[in-house]
Amino acid sequence: MADREEAPAPQPRTSLKPRKRFVGSKTATPSKPGVSGVIGHQIPQDILQDGQLNAAIAQLPPNYSFEIHKTVHQIRKNGASMVALQMPEGLQMFACTIADIIERFTDALTVIMGDVTYGACCVDDYTAVALGCDMLLNEGTIVPMDQTSIKTLYVFVEIAIDSAHLAETVRLNFPSDRQQFHENLLNSEETDRLIPAGTKIGSTSHLRIEGPSSDDDEGRGPSLSHEPTRLALVSTIQFVAALQRLKEDLTSVAGSSGKLWSGKYEATIPRSKPLSPGEILGCTAPRLNDVDALIYLGDGRFHLESIMIANPSVPAFRYDPYSKKLTRERYDHREMQSVRDDAVQTARRSITASPSGVWGVILGTLGRQGSFKQLQAITNQLQACKTPIPYVQILLSEVSPAKLALFNPYISTFIQTSCPRLSIDWGYAFDRPLLSPYETAVAVGQTASWMTEERTPGTYPMDFYTGGSAWAVSRSMGAF
């Protein structure tokens, strides 16, 4: 559903570490007379200055913040005897090293959980408890929306990037003047998008989005009628610190340069509570206000597509901190929304079919993907329909077309509570409609469709974990 064009990037500079996200007070008043003012979560000096521990930590990449000192402190503090390690596939190459460090510098044994982890929804405290673990170390994901049944330590694994290169890449390609930004980048969008991906444009092998010419003194800075370009900055949890640095760089006047735009931008970091500012999930992203474009910091498209789906009219760009490339990203909203609407309409017709079809309600069992209370809310919704819908409950850790095909022809529609993107991205591959909780509400008439009355595309919401949304409320209240 997408194509992209590469934009130029300046020469790399020395890597900079992200600024600390949380800093304690410089002074602390003791809670009791004679008691030293030590912060409860402060790491003891004997751990921070342990030469052997620091030598072991040096075996890990220095730009990845695994917070090993804090991990060792928390394991010792809680007296854990068996620690489960869970991390996404991109970090599992470091699992054995971290396990060795834990077993060497604490009294705990470790278990590496090798099952796939898509995000915070897959935090698997149930399996950790079944294995006899009394603590879970979850690396690389956010804190889940549901409380775990075991002591759990979350390490976001912030990744240091070349922040100077990122800021200069934006200034090289994006005019700080709003009018020029639209003229240079957006006004030819309809024709540019027809160019096949990978096509050579001009004399170079990539699309160059021109900055101001070196002989155009007025182009390098803001003009008297300057209105700043409005940019929204988002990323995954690993790069949220870099977003703050980028915002500071873009909202300040840069030094004079013949190649870079030196004016101020109006940069914002949107938030979808309870997520951190700028953080987006594959199923949860904020609606943007009046912005000219969004910049996503991260590799891959899964998270980026979430905010693109929620904001179909906002041009999206992605900066990959590993390849150091800035690309224009596109998404076929019309195709996606049409495919999902067809699934909803097919499910709706099965309600009044004769004989009426049975619906299968799938409770995801991969970590905490499935919520029993949300399952209750959905089944109550089916029973409360004007024409009650018969259903059967199904437990599945992985939802696949081959697995659900085994239920043919008895089940006419499936509802899955695991991940909305499973329906959005792969729903077309299933023989029967595979609806998300939101699409189910549309099918039974409890929520308005994203499609307009003329059956044209609208805005498909991405608010699965957004505070106050019906889907988030159902996870805690068991009702919509």
Disulfide bonds with the S-S distance in Angstrom:
none
